[in-house]
């Protein structure tokens, strides 16, 4: 009997590669990716008109939108166009006299705030000037100190840029702050710190001249109020041992000494260590 011959199986990888090449171009049918010339012509024409219509639709939408927007006046004035008091940078919300890293972040933010207002200089009436006349000693960003001799800091607050809003004739706009218990309810209402609103009379006049705000080009950056915070060592020495060290400050905007309705407050915090400061 003759020797049995085994049938050689084709290599699946080779066959798969050949099939892929045939898919790319089939010389028998003269097709590319399974499509002939007429089929490719039809699909190219279809997608050309499809994407042309799509691009034209978006172009018309953009043209209509841009032509209805004003460079100076917001299109929608509603929920967000309400008075709110705030500090420009997050690191300016906390005076931390016991943490050097966070204190340095505060100083960097204070420098950035001063630099931001440098562009307001010499622009005429209605533009807030970052100066001693408006901010007192807090106008110098290097003024706050956290040393063995003194612990002094400044909070900065400003009303948001509310389009076309202003106090009525004869009304005065001003800012005011008070110690509060804070969200935790443990805030000390008589902390060992002195709070002093800087240049209150001058800032009220500047605020009135600034509004109504219409645009950065016409009014520039909003006026700021500085609040000087100073450690009072006499108060600290007399403070009860069980008194809370949590210290929170709440600032509001007022018209004729009455808080503006529906306005948002600015909330600040002071952190310190009684033992460390008391031993100085």
GROMACS elastic network, one bead per residue, 0.5 to 0.9 nm:
[ bonds ]
;  ai    aj funct       b0    kb
    1     4     6  0.88147   500
    2     5     6  0.88999   500
    9    12     6  0.87161   500
   10    13     6  0.88208   500
   10    14     6  0.78221   500
   10    15     6  0.71756   500
   11    14     6  0.53716   500
   11    15     6  0.62141   500
   11    16     6  0.85558   500
   12    15     6  0.50561   500
   12    16     6  0.58994   500
   12    17     6  0.85360   500
   13    16     6  0.50102   500
   13    17     6  0.61664   500
   13    18     6  0.86011   500
   14    17     6  0.51573   500
   14    18     6  0.62024   500
   14    19     6  0.86128   500
   15    18     6  0.50697   500
   15    19     6  0.61492   500
   15    20     6  0.86586   500
   16    19     6  0.50574   500
   16    20     6  0.62466   500
   16    21     6  0.86971   500
   17    20     6  0.50648   500
   17    21     6  0.62146   500
   17    22     6  0.85998   500
   18    21     6  0.51029   500
   18    22     6  0.61858   500
   18    23     6  0.86293   500
   19    22     6  0.50394   500
   19    23     6  0.62266   500
   19    24     6  0.87640   500
   20    24     6  0.63318   500
   20    25     6  0.87313   500
   21    24     6  0.50478   500
   21    25     6  0.62955   500
   21    26     6  0.77975   500
   22    25     6  0.50877   500
   22    27     6  0.77838   500
   22    31     6  0.89684   500
   22    32     6  0.86436   500
   22    33     6  0.84748   500
   22    34     6  0.88405   500
   23    26     6  0.62746   500
   23    31     6  0.81212   500
   23    32     6  0.68682   500
   23    33     6  0.52612   500
   23    34     6  0.60809   500
   24    31     6  0.79486   500
   24    32     6  0.53756   500
   24    34     6  0.74877   500
   25    28     6  0.89784   500
   25    29     6  0.86778   500
   25    30     6  0.68891   500
   25    31     6  0.56927   500
   25    33     6  0.64810   500
   25    34     6  0.77141   500
   26    29     6  0.56264   500
   26    30     6  0.53398   500
   26    31     6  0.52845   500
   26    32     6  0.66578   500
   26    33     6  0.83192   500
   26    34     6  0.77612   500
   27    31     6  0.71630   500
   28    31     6  0.80977   500
   29    34     6  0.88967   500
   29    36     6  0.78233   500
   30    34     6  0.89740   500
   30    35     6  0.84895   500
   30    36     6  0.65799   500
   30    37     6  0.83849   500
   31    34     6  0.53780   500
   31    37     6  0.72654   500
   32    35     6  0.53168   500
   32    36     6  0.64304   500
   32    37     6  0.82391   500
   32    40     6  0.87344   500
   33    36     6  0.84661   500
   35    38     6  0.80758   500
   35    39     6  0.57321   500
   35    40     6  0.62208   500
   36    39     6  0.52909   500
   36    40     6  0.62563   500
   36    41     6  0.86448   500
   37    40     6  0.52270   500
   37    41     6  0.61356   500
   37    42     6  0.87584   500
   38    42     6  0.62712   500
   38    43     6  0.87879   500
   39    42     6  0.52887   500
   39    43     6  0.63881   500
   39    44     6  0.86722   500
   40    43     6  0.52847   500
   40    44     6  0.60546   500
   40    45     6  0.85671   500
   41    44     6  0.53000   500
   41    45     6  0.62400   500
   41    46     6  0.86441   500
   42    45     6  0.52822   500
   42    46     6  0.61749   500
   42    47     6  0.88051   500
   43    46     6  0.50096   500
   43    47     6  0.62131   500
   43    48     6  0.84545   500
   44    47     6  0.53576   500
   44    48     6  0.59973   500
   44    49     6  0.87341   500
   45    48     6  0.50985   500
   45    49     6  0.63933   500
   45    50     6  0.85546   500
   46    49     6  0.55431   500
   46    50     6  0.61122   500
   46    51     6  0.87836   500
   47    51     6  0.59494   500
   47    52     6  0.81407   500
   48    51     6  0.55903   500
   48    52     6  0.59901   500
   48    53     6  0.86031   500
   49    53     6  0.60466   500
   49    54     6  0.85030   500
   50    53     6  0.53714   500
   50    54     6  0.62804   500
   50    55     6  0.87615   500
   51    55     6  0.59595   500
   51    56     6  0.83717   500
   52    55     6  0.51900   500
   52    56     6  0.61135   500
   52    57     6  0.85906   500
   53    56     6  0.50390   500
   53    57     6  0.61126   500
   53    58     6  0.88033   500
   54    57     6  0.51126   500
   54    58     6  0.64832   500
   54    59     6  0.86488   500
   55    58     6  0.53036   500
   55    59     6  0.60826   500
   55    60     6  0.86468   500
   56    60     6  0.61416   500
   56    61     6  0.86190   500
   57    60     6  0.52972   500
   57    61     6  0.63389   500
   57    62     6  0.88027   500
   58    62     6  0.61596   500
   58    63     6  0.85778   500
   59    62     6  0.51801   500
   59    63     6  0.61516   500
   59    64     6  0.86155   500
   60    63     6  0.51214   500
   60    64     6  0.61225   500
   60    65     6  0.85343   500
   61    64     6  0.52769   500
   61    65     6  0.61111   500
   61    66     6  0.85988   500
   62    65     6  0.50907   500
   62    66     6  0.59910   500
   62    67     6  0.84311   500
   63    66     6  0.52750   500
   63    67     6  0.60832   500
   63    68     6  0.86663   500
   64    67     6  0.52580   500
   64    68     6  0.63470   500
   64    69     6  0.89358   500
   65    68     6  0.52831   500
   65    69     6  0.64304   500
   66    69     6  0.53187   500
   66    70     6  0.82597   500
   67    70     6  0.79167   500
   68    75     6  0.81507   500
   69    72     6  0.88065   500
   69    73     6  0.79914   500
   69    74     6  0.75871   500
   69    75     6  0.63768   500
   70    73     6  0.53346   500
   70    74     6  0.67221   500
   70    75     6  0.71436   500
   71    74     6  0.79620   500
   71   215     6  0.85722   500
   72   214     6  0.65567   500
   72   215     6  0.55947   500
   72   216     6  0.85115   500
   72   217     6  0.86477   500
   73    76     6  0.88143   500
   73   163     6  0.75757   500
   73   164     6  0.88042   500
   73   214     6  0.69515   500
   73   215     6  0.76317   500
   74    77     6  0.64697   500
   74   163     6  0.76977   500
   76    81     6  0.89767   500
   77    80     6  0.71447   500
   77    81     6  0.57824   500
   77   163     6  0.78756   500
   78    81     6  0.53783   500
   78    82     6  0.77367   500
   79    82     6  0.67101   500
   80    83     6  0.86801   500
   80   162     6  0.85925   500
   81   160     6  0.88058   500
   81   161     6  0.82894   500
   81   162     6  0.54807   500
   81   163     6  0.67951   500
   81   165     6  0.87331   500
   82   160     6  0.81812   500
   82   161     6  0.89973   500
   82   162     6  0.64041   500
   82   163     6  0.89701   500
   82   165     6  0.87840   500
   82   262     6  0.72864   500
   82   263     6  0.64522   500
   82   264     6  0.82199   500
   83   159     6  0.63794   500
   83   160     6  0.62315   500
   83   161     6  0.80505   500
   83   162     6  0.65125   500
   83   165     6  0.88028   500
   83   253     6  0.80499   500
   83   260     6  0.76432   500
   83   261     6  0.85952   500
   83   262     6  0.74368   500
   83   264     6  0.64885   500
   84   158     6  0.82468   500
   84   159     6  0.55668   500
   84   160     6  0.55879   500
   84   161     6  0.88387   500
   84   162     6  0.87805   500
   84   252     6  0.83879   500
   84   253     6  0.78892   500
   84   262     6  0.86104   500
   84   263     6  0.52051   500
   84   265     6  0.63086   500
   84   266     6  0.78327   500
   85   157     6  0.63735   500
   85   158     6  0.55572   500
   85   160     6  0.63628   500
   85   175     6  0.88335   500
   85   251     6  0.74349   500
   85   252     6  0.65286   500
   85   253     6  0.67362   500
   85   263     6  0.75568   500
   85   264     6  0.57970   500
   85   265     6  0.52676   500
   85   266     6  0.52607   500
   86    89     6  0.87565   500
   86    93     6  0.89471   500
   86   156     6  0.81318   500
   86   157     6  0.53573   500
   86   158     6  0.56963   500
   86   159     6  0.65238   500
   86   160     6  0.72502   500
   86   251     6  0.87271   500
   86   264     6  0.82246   500
   86   265     6  0.71209   500
   86   267     6  0.80840   500
   87    90     6  0.71550   500
   87    91     6  0.89524   500
   87    92     6  0.65421   500
   87    93     6  0.68612   500
   87   155     6  0.78656   500
   87   156     6  0.57702   500
   87   158     6  0.63951   500
   87   159     6  0.88015   500
   87   224     6  0.88345   500
   87   266     6  0.72663   500
   88    91     6  0.89805   500
   88    92     6  0.76105   500
   88   109     6  0.88986   500
   88   113     6  0.72786   500
   88   156     6  0.79626   500
   88   157     6  0.76144   500
   88   158     6  0.78366   500
   89    92     6  0.56002   500
   89    93     6  0.76168   500
   89   109     6  0.64536   500
   89   110     6  0.84830   500
   89   112     6  0.87406   500
   89   113     6  0.77367   500
   90    93     6  0.58282   500
   90    94     6  0.83059   500
   90   106     6  0.88593   500
   90   109     6  0.81932   500
   91    94     6  0.63749   500
   91    95     6  0.86705   500
   91   102     6  0.79760   500
   91   103     6  0.88996   500
   91   105     6  0.62598   500
   91   106     6  0.52190   500
   91   107     6  0.86503   500
   91   108     6  0.85391   500
   91   109     6  0.61472   500
   91   110     6  0.85902   500
   92    95     6  0.73961   500
   92   105     6  0.84333   500
   92   106     6  0.55693   500
   92   107     6  0.84043   500
   92   109     6  0.64013   500
   92   110     6  0.70478   500
   92   154     6  0.85770   500
   92   155     6  0.66454   500
   92   156     6  0.73676   500
   92   268     6  0.83680   500
   93   106     6  0.83776   500
   93   155     6  0.71565   500
   93   156     6  0.85330   500
   93   266     6  0.85722   500
   93   267     6  0.72499   500
   93   269     6  0.64860   500
   93   270     6  0.87086   500
   94   102     6  0.83941   500
   94   103     6  0.85458   500
   94   106     6  0.75076   500
   94   155     6  0.83639   500
   94   268     6  0.59075   500
   94   270     6  0.58098   500
   94   271     6  0.74784   500
   95   102     6  0.81634   500
   95   103     6  0.68186   500
   95   106     6  0.72457   500
   95   153     6  0.67135   500
   95   154     6  0.81137   500
   95   155     6  0.81933   500
   95   268     6  0.81618   500
   95   269     6  0.64204   500
   95   271     6  0.61964   500
   95   272     6  0.84993   500
   96    99     6  0.57679   500
   96   100     6  0.77730   500
   96   102     6  0.63392   500
   96   103     6  0.56404   500
   96   106     6  0.84102   500
   96   146     6  0.89681   500
   96   269     6  0.82104   500
   96   270     6  0.59010   500
   96   272     6  0.62713   500
   97   100     6  0.73319   500
   97   102     6  0.85826   500
   97   103     6  0.67053   500
   97   146     6  0.61630   500
   97   147     6  0.88527   500
   97   151     6  0.72618   500
   97   152     6  0.89717   500
   97   270     6  0.77155   500
   97   271     6  0.60296   500
   97   272     6  0.51409   500
   97   273     6  0.77119   500
   98   102     6  0.86890   500
   98   103     6  0.81268   500
   98   146     6  0.87227   500
   98   271     6  0.67827   500
   98   272     6  0.52272   500
   98   273     6  0.61351   500
   98   276     6  0.82419   500
   98   277     6  0.89876   500
   99   102     6  0.55801   500
   99   103     6  0.61467   500
   99   104     6  0.87050   500
   99   271     6  0.85597   500
   99   272     6  0.84455   500
  100   104     6  0.60632   500
  100   105     6  0.86250   500
  100   146     6  0.87070   500
  101   104     6  0.52224   500
  101   105     6  0.64355   500
  101   106     6  0.88332   500
  102   106     6  0.62946   500
  102   107     6  0.87672   500
  103   106     6  0.50127   500
  103   107     6  0.63637   500
  103   108     6  0.87489   500
  103   146     6  0.80274   500
  104   107     6  0.50239   500
  104   108     6  0.62120   500
  104   109     6  0.86182   500
  105   108     6  0.51173   500
  105   109     6  0.62293   500
  105   110     6  0.86366   500
  106   109     6  0.51292   500
  106   110     6  0.61751   500
  106   111     6  0.87261   500
  107   111     6  0.62490   500
  107   112     6  0.86127   500
  107   141     6  0.71838   500
  107   142     6  0.73263   500
  107   144     6  0.79503   500
  108   111     6  0.51816   500
  108   112     6  0.62387   500
  108   113     6  0.87122   500
  108   141     6  0.88432   500
  109   113     6  0.61459   500
  109   114     6  0.87120   500
  109   141     6  0.89961   500
  110   113     6  0.51171   500
  110   114     6  0.63636   500
  110   115     6  0.86878   500
  110   140     6  0.88829   500
  110   141     6  0.54049   500
  110   142     6  0.80611   500
  110   154     6  0.89093   500
  110   156     6  0.88275   500
  111   114     6  0.52482   500
  111   115     6  0.62056   500
  111   116     6  0.85960   500
  111   140     6  0.86079   500
  111   141     6  0.54260   500
  111   142     6  0.76529   500
  112   115     6  0.50739   500
  112   116     6  0.60539   500
  112   117     6  0.88277   500
  112   141     6  0.88078   500
  113   116     6  0.50495   500
  113   117     6  0.65909   500
  113   118     6  0.89913   500
  113   141     6  0.83324   500
  114   117     6  0.53735   500
  114   118     6  0.65825   500
  114   130     6  0.70758   500
  114   139     6  0.76947   500
  114   140     6  0.79129   500
  114   141     6  0.66804   500
  115   118     6  0.51982   500
  115   119     6  0.78906   500
  116   119     6  0.66512   500
  116   120     6  0.83895   500
  116   221     6  0.88512   500
  117   120     6  0.54153   500
  117   121     6  0.75318   500
  117   128     6  0.81427   500
  117   129     6  0.74599   500
  117   130     6  0.62671   500
  117   221     6  0.71683   500
  118   121     6  0.57765   500
  118   129     6  0.81054   500
  118   130     6  0.71836   500
  119   122     6  0.84156   500
  119   123     6  0.84670   500
  119   220     6  0.85087   500
  119   221     6  0.88314   500
  120   123     6  0.61372   500
  120   124     6  0.88411   500
  120   127     6  0.60197   500
  120   128     6  0.63737   500
  120   129     6  0.62272   500
  120   130     6  0.78784   500
  120   220     6  0.63747   500
  120   221     6  0.69714   500
  121   124     6  0.80181   500
  121   127     6  0.75749   500
  121   128     6  0.77762   500
  121   129     6  0.58960   500
  121   130     6  0.77444   500
  122   125     6  0.88066   500
  122   127     6  0.81971   500
  122   129     6  0.81471   500
  123   126     6  0.82337   500
  123   127     6  0.62095   500
  123   128     6  0.89295   500
  123   220     6  0.85739   500
  124   127     6  0.61550   500
  125   128     6  0.81709   500
  125   209     6  0.78693   500
  125   210     6  0.83353   500
  125   219     6  0.86866   500
  126   206     6  0.76321   500
  126   207     6  0.88109   500
  126   209     6  0.56914   500
  126   211     6  0.80031   500
  126   218     6  0.80549   500
  126   219     6  0.58060   500
  126   220     6  0.79680   500
  127   206     6  0.86895   500
  127   209     6  0.87234   500
  127   210     6  0.68726   500
  127   218     6  0.83189   500
  127   219     6  0.56216   500
  127   220     6  0.57236   500
  127   221     6  0.71161   500
  127   222     6  0.79001   500
  127   223     6  0.80051   500
  128   131     6  0.89443   500
  128   134     6  0.84062   500
  128   206     6  0.71353   500
  128   207     6  0.86062   500
  128   210     6  0.75748   500
  128   219     6  0.83572   500
  128   220     6  0.74892   500
  128   221     6  0.68277   500
  128   222     6  0.66633   500
  128   223     6  0.52643   500
  128   224     6  0.79912   500
  129   133     6  0.85155   500
  129   134     6  0.71867   500
  129   223     6  0.79526   500
  130   133     6  0.82618   500
  130   134     6  0.67298   500
  130   135     6  0.70437   500
  130   139     6  0.63593   500
  130   223     6  0.86016   500
  130   224     6  0.83763   500
  131   134     6  0.55195   500
  131   135     6  0.60210   500
  131   136     6  0.73975   500
  131   137     6  0.89620   500
  131   138     6  0.88719   500
  131   139     6  0.55181   500
  131   140     6  0.81259   500
  132   135     6  0.51355   500
  132   137     6  0.62214   500
  132   138     6  0.75661   500
  132   139     6  0.54887   500
  132   140     6  0.79548   500
  132   199     6  0.85479   500
  133   136     6  0.60060   500
  133   139     6  0.85998   500
  133   199     6  0.69813   500
  133   202     6  0.72136   500
  133   203     6  0.86360   500
  134   139     6  0.77278   500
  134   198     6  0.76184   500
  134   199     6  0.58168   500
  134   200     6  0.83012   500
  134   202     6  0.61232   500
  134   203     6  0.57947   500
  134   206     6  0.81116   500
  134   223     6  0.87487   500
  134   224     6  0.80799   500
  134   225     6  0.76529   500
  134   226     6  0.84317   500
  135   138     6  0.55391   500
  135   140     6  0.86438   500
  135   197     6  0.89793   500
  135   198     6  0.56659   500
  135   199     6  0.60397   500
  135   200     6  0.88281   500
  135   202     6  0.89430   500
  135   203     6  0.79553   500
  135   224     6  0.76774   500
  135   225     6  0.64718   500
  135   226     6  0.55497   500
  135   227     6  0.85550   500
  136   139     6  0.58747   500
  136   140     6  0.85251   500
  136   198     6  0.53949   500
  136   199     6  0.59572   500
  136   226     6  0.76677   500
  136   228     6  0.89455   500
  137   140     6  0.63415   500
  137   141     6  0.89732   500
  137   143     6  0.68847   500
  137   198     6  0.77634   500
  137   226     6  0.88916   500
  137   228     6  0.82188   500
  138   141     6  0.65166   500
  138   142     6  0.84181   500
  138   143     6  0.62847   500
  138   144     6  0.74596   500
  138   153     6  0.82439   500
  138   154     6  0.61513   500
  138   155     6  0.85806   500
  138   156     6  0.86989   500
  138   198     6  0.77067   500
  138   226     6  0.63290   500
  138   227     6  0.78363   500
  138   228     6  0.69546   500
  139   142     6  0.87932   500
  139   143     6  0.79619   500
  139   226     6  0.80202   500
  140   143     6  0.54189   500
  140   144     6  0.83774   500
  141   144     6  0.69823   500
  141   154     6  0.88599   500
  142   145     6  0.76925   500
  143   152     6  0.79972   500
  143   153     6  0.77719   500
  143   154     6  0.85144   500
  144   151     6  0.75712   500
  144   152     6  0.50867   500
  144   154     6  0.64267   500
  144   228     6  0.87542   500
  144   229     6  0.89362   500
  145   149     6  0.89899   500
  145   150     6  0.65274   500
  145   151     6  0.53483   500
  145   152     6  0.50462   500
  145   153     6  0.64298   500
  146   149     6  0.82222   500
  146   150     6  0.63438   500
  146   152     6  0.64896   500
  146   153     6  0.79837   500
  147   150     6  0.54081   500
  147   151     6  0.60120   500
  147   152     6  0.88093   500
  148   151     6  0.75285   500
  148   277     6  0.79345   500
  148   280     6  0.63604   500
  149   280     6  0.80717   500
  150   230     6  0.79302   500
  150   231     6  0.72510   500
  151   229     6  0.83849   500
  151   230     6  0.60595   500
  151   231     6  0.55902   500
  151   232     6  0.88397   500
  152   228     6  0.72934   500
  152   229     6  0.56474   500
  152   231     6  0.64781   500
  153   227     6  0.83488   500
  153   228     6  0.60201   500
  153   229     6  0.50996   500
  153   230     6  0.65399   500
  153   231     6  0.89728   500
  154   226     6  0.63350   500
  154   227     6  0.53875   500
  154   229     6  0.57773   500
  154   230     6  0.86749   500
  155   225     6  0.82596   500
  155   226     6  0.57157   500
  155   227     6  0.50561   500
  155   228     6  0.66532   500
  155   229     6  0.76405   500
  155   268     6  0.78894   500
  156   224     6  0.63906   500
  156   225     6  0.57024   500
  156   227     6  0.63864   500
  156   228     6  0.89874   500
  157   175     6  0.84380   500
  157   223     6  0.85959   500
  157   224     6  0.54826   500
  157   225     6  0.52525   500
  157   226     6  0.65381   500
  157   227     6  0.81417   500
  157   251     6  0.80550   500
  157   266     6  0.74119   500
  158   161     6  0.89968   500
  158   175     6  0.86098   500
  158   222     6  0.66014   500
  158   223     6  0.60393   500
  158   225     6  0.62223   500
  158   226     6  0.89907   500
  158   253     6  0.89441   500
  159   162     6  0.80737   500
  159   222     6  0.68822   500
  159   223     6  0.75430   500
  159   224     6  0.77048   500
  159   253     6  0.75648   500
  160   222     6  0.71154   500
  161   165     6  0.88272   500
  161   213     6  0.65289   500
  161   214     6  0.84643   500
  161   215     6  0.86449   500
  161   221     6  0.80445   500
  161   222     6  0.64723   500
  162   165     6  0.57837   500
  162   166     6  0.85566   500
  162   211     6  0.87329   500
  162   212     6  0.79125   500
  162   213     6  0.64296   500
  162   214     6  0.81533   500
  163   166     6  0.89039   500
  163   211     6  0.89241   500
  163   212     6  0.69791   500
  163   213     6  0.54206   500
  163   214     6  0.54870   500
  163   215     6  0.78247   500
  164   211     6  0.75714   500
  164   213     6  0.54760   500
  164   214     6  0.57979   500
  165   211     6  0.66533   500
  165   213     6  0.66931   500
  165   214     6  0.87233   500
  166   169     6  0.89570   500
  166   173     6  0.87666   500
  166   208     6  0.75759   500
  166   210     6  0.86261   500
  166   211     6  0.50566   500
  166   213     6  0.77697   500
  167   170     6  0.80167   500
  167   171     6  0.56830   500
  167   172     6  0.67942   500
  167   173     6  0.66618   500
  167   208     6  0.72398   500
  167   211     6  0.76894   500
  167   212     6  0.82161   500
  167   255     6  0.70300   500
  168   171     6  0.54652   500
  168   172     6  0.83523   500
  169   172     6  0.86397   500
  170   256     6  0.89791   500
  171   208     6  0.85593   500
  171   255     6  0.63027   500
  171   256     6  0.57689   500
  172   204     6  0.67127   500
  172   205     6  0.78190   500
  172   207     6  0.84352   500
  172   208     6  0.67078   500
  172   254     6  0.80306   500
  172   255     6  0.54111   500
  172   256     6  0.51839   500
  172   257     6  0.80604   500
  173   203     6  0.89822   500
  173   204     6  0.57568   500
  173   205     6  0.80267   500
  173   207     6  0.63783   500
  173   208     6  0.62402   500
  173   253     6  0.72964   500
  173   254     6  0.57068   500
  173   256     6  0.65278   500
  173   257     6  0.80561   500
  174   200     6  0.76527   500
  174   201     6  0.86571   500
  174   203     6  0.73989   500
  174   204     6  0.51056   500
  174   205     6  0.86694   500
  174   207     6  0.73518   500
  174   208     6  0.87499   500
  174   225     6  0.89369   500
  174   252     6  0.86806   500
  174   253     6  0.59491   500
  174   254     6  0.52094   500
  174   255     6  0.63853   500
  174   256     6  0.77681   500
  174   257     6  0.74916   500
  175   197     6  0.86598   500
  175   200     6  0.80682   500
  175   203     6  0.87871   500
  175   204     6  0.79866   500
  175   225     6  0.72982   500
  175   251     6  0.70072   500
  175   252     6  0.57888   500
  175   254     6  0.58168   500
  175   255     6  0.87101   500
  175   257     6  0.87715   500
  176   197     6  0.77254   500
  176   250     6  0.84571   500
  176   251     6  0.55432   500
  176   252     6  0.55334   500
  176   253     6  0.65131   500
  176   254     6  0.72786   500
  176   257     6  0.87521   500
  177   195     6  0.86427   500
  177   197     6  0.81984   500
  177   227     6  0.84269   500
  177   249     6  0.66105   500
  177   250     6  0.54366   500
  177   252     6  0.63139   500
  177   253     6  0.89563   500
  178   189     6  0.86034   500
  178   195     6  0.86800   500
  178   248     6  0.85480   500
  178   249     6  0.56974   500
  178   250     6  0.54845   500
  178   251     6  0.65491   500
  178   252     6  0.88748   500
  179   182     6  0.86247   500
  179   187     6  0.79345   500
  179   188     6  0.74535   500
  179   189     6  0.53474   500
  179   190     6  0.74286   500
  179   191     6  0.81398   500
  179   247     6  0.74288   500
  179   248     6  0.58419   500
  179   250     6  0.62818   500
  179   251     6  0.89368   500
  180   185     6  0.83472   500
  180   186     6  0.89406   500
  180   187     6  0.60610   500
  180   188     6  0.71790   500
  180   189     6  0.58584   500
  180   247     6  0.77369   500
  180   248     6  0.56100   500
  180   249     6  0.58676   500
  180   250     6  0.63476   500
  181   184     6  0.70157   500
  181   186     6  0.53685   500
  181   188     6  0.62116   500
  181   189     6  0.65732   500
  181   246     6  0.81561   500
  181   247     6  0.76274   500
  181   248     6  0.65327   500
  181   249     6  0.85601   500
  182   185     6  0.53371   500
  182   186     6  0.68535   500
  182   187     6  0.55734   500
  182   188     6  0.89727   500
  182   246     6  0.85263   500
  182   247     6  0.80082   500
  182   248     6  0.57902   500
  182   249     6  0.79253   500
  182   250     6  0.82777   500
  182   267     6  0.82874   500
  182   269     6  0.88700   500
  183   186     6  0.80525   500
  183   187     6  0.83909   500
  184   187     6  0.72572   500
  185   188     6  0.89778   500
  186   244     6  0.66501   500
  186   245     6  0.85668   500
  186   246     6  0.63615   500
  186   247     6  0.84050   500
  187   190     6  0.89668   500
  187   191     6  0.86965   500
  187   244     6  0.66568   500
  187   245     6  0.74066   500
  187   247     6  0.51302   500
  187   248     6  0.59498   500
  188   191     6  0.54933   500
  188   243     6  0.72533   500
  188   244     6  0.56096   500
  188   245     6  0.66016   500
  188   246     6  0.58649   500
  188   247     6  0.54797   500
  188   248     6  0.74925   500
  189   247     6  0.76753   500
  189   248     6  0.83359   500
  190   193     6  0.81512   500
  190   235     6  0.89817   500
  190   239     6  0.89771   500
  190   247     6  0.88028   500
  191   194     6  0.82884   500
  191   232     6  0.89871   500
  191   235     6  0.77354   500
  191   236     6  0.79196   500
  191   239     6  0.81622   500
  191   243     6  0.88308   500
  191   244     6  0.84851   500
  191   245     6  0.76241   500
  191   246     6  0.84755   500
  191   247     6  0.66107   500
  192   230     6  0.85845   500
  192   231     6  0.61098   500
  192   232     6  0.53555   500
  192   233     6  0.70147   500
  192   234     6  0.78343   500
  192   237     6  0.85702   500
  192   238     6  0.87779   500
  192   239     6  0.73672   500
  193   229     6  0.63880   500
  193   230     6  0.53766   500
  193   232     6  0.51690   500
  193   233     6  0.83271   500
  193   235     6  0.75472   500
  193   236     6  0.81612   500
  194   228     6  0.79071   500
  194   229     6  0.57329   500
  194   230     6  0.51357   500
  194   231     6  0.63965   500
  194   232     6  0.63055   500
  195   227     6  0.67153   500
  195   228     6  0.57589   500
  195   230     6  0.67364   500
  196   226     6  0.85889   500
  196   227     6  0.56562   500
  196   228     6  0.50649   500
  196   229     6  0.66767   500
  196   230     6  0.85032   500
  197   200     6  0.60741   500
  197   225     6  0.75926   500
  197   226     6  0.62856   500
  197   228     6  0.63169   500
  198   201     6  0.88200   500
  198   203     6  0.83569   500
  198   225     6  0.69684   500
  198   226     6  0.54232   500
  198   227     6  0.57772   500
  198   228     6  0.67159   500
  199   202     6  0.54287   500
  199   203     6  0.60220   500
  199   204     6  0.86362   500
  199   225     6  0.80324   500
  199   226     6  0.80614   500
  200   203     6  0.52567   500
  200   204     6  0.62348   500
  200   205     6  0.88776   500
  200   225     6  0.78598   500
  200   226     6  0.89533   500
  201   204     6  0.54022   500
  201   205     6  0.66842   500
  201   206     6  0.89290   500
  202   205     6  0.53045   500
  202   206     6  0.63065   500
  202   207     6  0.87276   500
  203   207     6  0.60471   500
  203   208     6  0.86025   500
  203   223     6  0.77020   500
  203   224     6  0.77661   500
  203   225     6  0.67077   500
  204   207     6  0.51454   500
  204   208     6  0.63447   500
  204   209     6  0.87629   500
  205   208     6  0.52318   500
  205   209     6  0.63033   500
  205   210     6  0.86599   500
  206   209     6  0.51278   500
  206   210     6  0.60969   500
  206   211     6  0.89778   500
  206   223     6  0.70438   500
  207   210     6  0.50934   500
  207   211     6  0.66397   500
  207   222     6  0.82540   500
  207   223     6  0.62699   500
  207   224     6  0.86126   500
  208   211     6  0.57482   500
  208   212     6  0.83723   500
  209   212     6  0.81981   500
  210   213     6  0.66251   500
  210   219     6  0.67517   500
  210   222     6  0.74129   500
  210   223     6  0.74356   500
  211   214     6  0.82680   500
  211   219     6  0.82155   500
  212   219     6  0.86727   500
  213   216     6  0.82344   500
  213   218     6  0.78399   500
  213   219     6  0.60746   500
  213   220     6  0.86262   500
  213   222     6  0.84673   500
  214   217     6  0.84013   500
  214   218     6  0.66173   500
  214   219     6  0.67953   500
  215   218     6  0.52753   500
  215   219     6  0.58581   500
  215   220     6  0.70121   500
  216   219     6  0.52409   500
  216   221     6  0.65832   500
  217   220     6  0.58538   500
  219   222     6  0.76855   500
  231   234     6  0.89607   500
  231   235     6  0.84388   500
  231   236     6  0.79724   500
  232   235     6  0.54065   500
  232   236     6  0.62481   500
  232   237     6  0.87982   500
  233   237     6  0.60393   500
  233   238     6  0.85254   500
  233   277     6  0.83747   500
  233   278     6  0.77140   500
  234   237     6  0.51805   500
  234   238     6  0.62836   500
  234   239     6  0.86063   500
  235   238     6  0.51196   500
  235   239     6  0.59939   500
  236   239     6  0.51461   500
  236   240     6  0.86332   500
  236   274     6  0.75837   500
  236   277     6  0.86165   500
  236   278     6  0.73184   500
  237   240     6  0.84009   500
  237   278     6  0.69914   500
  238   241     6  0.89111   500
  239   242     6  0.84113   500
  239   243     6  0.67975   500
  240   243     6  0.52050   500
  240   244     6  0.88159   500
  241   244     6  0.85219   500
  243   246     6  0.89799   500
  244   247     6  0.79684   500
  245   270     6  0.89082   500
  245   271     6  0.76070   500
  245   272     6  0.72965   500
  245   273     6  0.77023   500
  245   274     6  0.76405   500
  246   269     6  0.79590   500
  246   270     6  0.74273   500
  246   271     6  0.70745   500
  246   272     6  0.86112   500
  247   268     6  0.85100   500
  247   269     6  0.57974   500
  247   270     6  0.53171   500
  247   271     6  0.69127   500
  247   272     6  0.88727   500
  248   267     6  0.70756   500
  248   268     6  0.56622   500
  248   270     6  0.64007   500
  249   266     6  0.82070   500
  249   267     6  0.57403   500
  249   269     6  0.61843   500
  249   270     6  0.81153   500
  250   265     6  0.66604   500
  250   266     6  0.58696   500
  250   268     6  0.64369   500
  250   269     6  0.89666   500
  251   265     6  0.56442   500
  251   266     6  0.51591   500
  251   267     6  0.64496   500
  251   268     6  0.82449   500
  252   259     6  0.67489   500
  252   260     6  0.81167   500
  252   263     6  0.78247   500
  252   264     6  0.73056   500
  252   265     6  0.50342   500
  252   266     6  0.67112   500
  253   257     6  0.87353   500
  253   258     6  0.82519   500
  253   259     6  0.58170   500
  253   260     6  0.60808   500
  253   263     6  0.73386   500
  253   264     6  0.82964   500
  253   265     6  0.75667   500
  254   257     6  0.52234   500
  254   260     6  0.53478   500
  255   258     6  0.52586   500
  255   259     6  0.62811   500
  255   260     6  0.61739   500
  256   259     6  0.82956   500
  258   261     6  0.86376   500
  259   262     6  0.88206   500
  259   263     6  0.77733   500
  260   263     6  0.55748   500
  260   264     6  0.88370   500
  261   264     6  0.89552   500
  272   276     6  0.84059   500
  272   277     6  0.79644   500
  273   276     6  0.55065   500
  273   277     6  0.63602   500
  273   278     6  0.85070   500
  274   277     6  0.53623   500
  274   278     6  0.57889   500
  274   279     6  0.85815   500
  275   278     6  0.51376   500
  275   279     6  0.62991   500
  276   279     6  0.56449   500
  276   280     6  0.70144   500
  277   280     6  0.54476   500
